Amino acid sequence: MLLRCRWQKLSLCTEAWTFLPLARLKSWERDSSAYEGVTPILQVLGKMLDKSQVAQLLGTTEIFAPLQPKHLDVIANACKVVRYEERARIVTQDEVGAELYIIARGKVSIIQEERSLGIEQPILTLGPKQSFGEASLLAETPRSATAKALTETICVVLAQKSFDSVLRQIPEVGLT
């Protein structure tokens, strides 16, 4: 299956809409009947982010800025684009994470939770070109904080397995 999400139809989405990875968009355009009820986020957002724009966004981040454009293109192909509604929980503290999130549009609050007391303490607010979840690219570890969308938010998401695949293809990416 080409989708990496738990929702299969747009009408079933509640907190986030996850669509086809950018690398698969061309196959979707050739045979859209195979994905009835699913729309690539690029189409939903009026082609807001294409592969080159994702690569450009990656190049503006502290993590990927030192990389050559050809390497950014490969990483962009491994990413997916996800839309979160305002107040949606993106990641949850103490749950194991395996993705890096780069904010393309919107604002995200990073929160420390004390569940036993029912307290949420905002630590930081992030905006476009900022990222969270970097440690998840190296190892699947419990999240140290919760991330919630303060506004409608679009994130470029890179999964650890996809990043590992990029490192196998282009080992020098791991040396920067």
RAVENBEL-V376168 format. One record per residue. N is the residue number from 0. RES is the residue in one small letter. PHI is phi in whole degrees, 0 to 359 (NA if undefined). OMEGA is omega in radians with two decimals (NA if undefined). NEAR is the number of other ideal C-beta (glycine too) atoms within 10 Angstrom. Layout:
N,RES,PHI,OMEGA,NEAR ; N,RES,PHI,OMEGA,NEAR
This chain:
0,m,NA,-3.06,6 ; 1,l,277,-3.10,13 ; 2,l,274,3.06,15 ; 3,r,245,-3.14,16 ; 4,c,206,-3.14,16 ; 5,r,269,3.13,10 ; 6,w,256,-3.12,17 ; 7,q,254,3.13,14 ; 8,k,229,-3.11,11 ; 9,l,306,-3.10,12 ; 10,s,293,-3.13,7 ; 11,l,270,-3.07,11 ; 12,c,291,3.12,16 ; 13,t,244,-3.10,9 ; 14,e,264,-3.07,13 ; 15,a,220,3.03,19 ; 16,w,249,3.10,20 ; 17,t,246,-3.05,19 ; 18,f,235,-3.11,28 ; 19,l,301,3.01,24 ; 20,p,302,-3.08,20 ; 21,l,305,-3.11,24 ; 22,a,295,-3.09,16 ; 23,r,264,-3.08,17 ; 24,l,302,-3.11,17 ; 25,k,298,3.12,10 ; 26,s,292,3.08,13 ; 27,w,296,-3.14,19 ; 28,e,297,3.14,11 ; 29,r,288,-3.06,8 ; 30,d,220,-3.09,8 ; 31,s,291,3.13,13 ; 32,s,295,3.13,5 ; 33,a,289,-3.08,10 ; 34,y,238,-3.11,19 ; 35,e,306,3.12,8 ; 36,g,85,-3.13,10 ; 37,v,244,-3.14,19 ; 38,t,235,3.07,15 ; 39,p,300,-3.09,19 ; 40,i,299,3.12,20 ; 41,l,301,3.14,20 ; 42,q,286,-3.13,15 ; 43,v,301,-3.07,14 ; 44,l,267,3.14,15 ; 45,g,64,-3.14,6 ; 46,k,60,-3.12,11 ; 47,m,301,-3.11,15 ; 48,l,233,2.98,20 ; 49,d,254,-3.06,13 ; 50,k,304,-3.11,16 ; 51,s,293,3.11,13 ; 52,q,290,3.07,17 ; 53,v,295,3.11,25 ; 54,a,299,3.11,23 ; 55,q,296,3.08,14 ; 56,l,300,3.11,22 ; 57,l,304,-3.12,24 ; 58,g,293,3.13,18 ; 59,t,269,-3.10,12 ; 60,t,271,-3.13,18 ; 61,e,301,-3.09,10 ; 62,i,292,-3.01,15 ; 63,f,256,-3.10,21 ; 64,a,306,-3.11,11 ; 65,p,288,-3.04,11 ; 66,l,280,3.07,20 ; 67,q,287,3.14,13 ; 68,p,305,-3.14,11 ; 69,k,295,3.10,9 ; 70,h,286,3.10,20 ; 71,l,297,3.10,21 ; 72,d,298,3.13,15 ; 73,v,295,3.13,17 ; 74,i,295,3.12,22 ; 75,a,302,3.11,24 ; 76,n,295,-3.12,16 ; 77,a,274,-3.09,20 ; 78,c,272,2.96,27 ; 79,k,236,-3.13,23 ; 80,v,247,-3.08,24 ; 81,v,231,3.09,22 ; 82,r,254,3.10,23 ; 83,y,242,3.06,25 ; 84,e,288,3.05,14 ; 85,e,305,3.14,12 ; 86,r,74,3.11,12 ; 87,a,288,3.06,18 ; 88,r,277,-3.11,14 ; 89,i,269,3.02,24 ; 90,v,224,-3.08,19 ; 91,t,239,3.11,15 ; 92,q,307,3.10,19 ; 93,d,77,3.04,12 ; 94,e,278,-3.14,9 ; 95,v,291,-3.13,10 ; 96,g,246,3.12,24 ; 97,a,216,-3.13,16 ; 98,e,221,2.97,22 ; 99,l,259,3.13,25 ; 100,y,243,3.05,24 ; 101,i,240,-3.07,25 ; 102,i,280,3.08,24 ; 103,a,267,-3.13,20 ; 104,r,207,3.08,16 ; 105,g,107,-3.14,18 ; 106,k,226,-3.12,17 ; 107,v,232,3.06,25 ; 108,s,261,3.04,18 ; 109,i,262,-2.95,19 ; 110,i,231,2.95,18 ; 111,q,267,-3.13,14 ; 112,e,250,2.97,15 ; 113,e,242,-2.99,10 ; 114,r,298,-3.10,9 ; 115,s,297,3.12,6 ; 116,l,258,-3.12,7 ; 117,g,70,-3.07,7 ; 118,i,252,3.00,10 ; 119,e,241,-3.13,14 ; 120,q,248,3.09,9 ; 121,p,297,-3.12,13 ; 122,i,255,-2.91,11 ; 123,l,199,3.02,13 ; 124,t,243,3.14,11 ; 125,l,248,3.12,19 ; 126,g,227,-3.09,13 ; 127,p,308,3.14,14 ; 128,k,75,3.08,14 ; 129,q,257,-3.05,17 ; 130,s,225,3.01,20 ; 131,f,210,-3.13,23 ; 132,g,89,-3.09,22 ; 133,e,302,-3.12,14 ; 134,a,299,-3.12,14 ; 135,s,291,3.08,22 ; 136,l,287,-3.10,19 ; 137,l,268,-3.12,10 ; 138,a,201,3.06,10 ; 139,e,285,-3.10,13 ; 140,t,235,3.08,11 ; 141,p,298,3.12,12 ; 142,r,292,-3.13,18 ; 143,s,274,-3.14,15 ; 144,a,204,3.06,19 ; 145,t,263,3.05,20 ; 146,a,240,3.12,25 ; 147,k,233,3.09,20 ; 148,a,286,3.07,23 ; 149,l,275,3.09,17 ; 150,t,225,2.99,13 ; 151,e,303,-2.99,14 ; 152,t,229,3.05,26 ; 153,i,247,3.12,20 ; 154,c,240,2.92,27 ; 155,v,265,-3.02,24 ; 156,v,243,3.09,20 ; 157,l,242,3.13,28 ; 158,a,281,3.14,19 ; 159,q,303,-3.13,17 ; 160,k,297,3.10,12 ; 161,s,293,3.12,22 ; 162,f,295,3.08,21 ; 163,d,300,3.10,13 ; 164,s,296,3.09,13 ; 165,v,298,-3.14,18 ; 166,l,297,3.09,14 ; 167,r,291,-3.14,10 ; 168,q,285,-3.05,11 ; 169,i,226,-3.07,16 ; 170,p,302,-3.10,9 ; 171,e,293,3.08,10 ; 172,v,299,-3.14,19 ; 173,g,285,-3.10,11 ; 174,l,265,-3.10,8 ; 175,t,277,NA,11
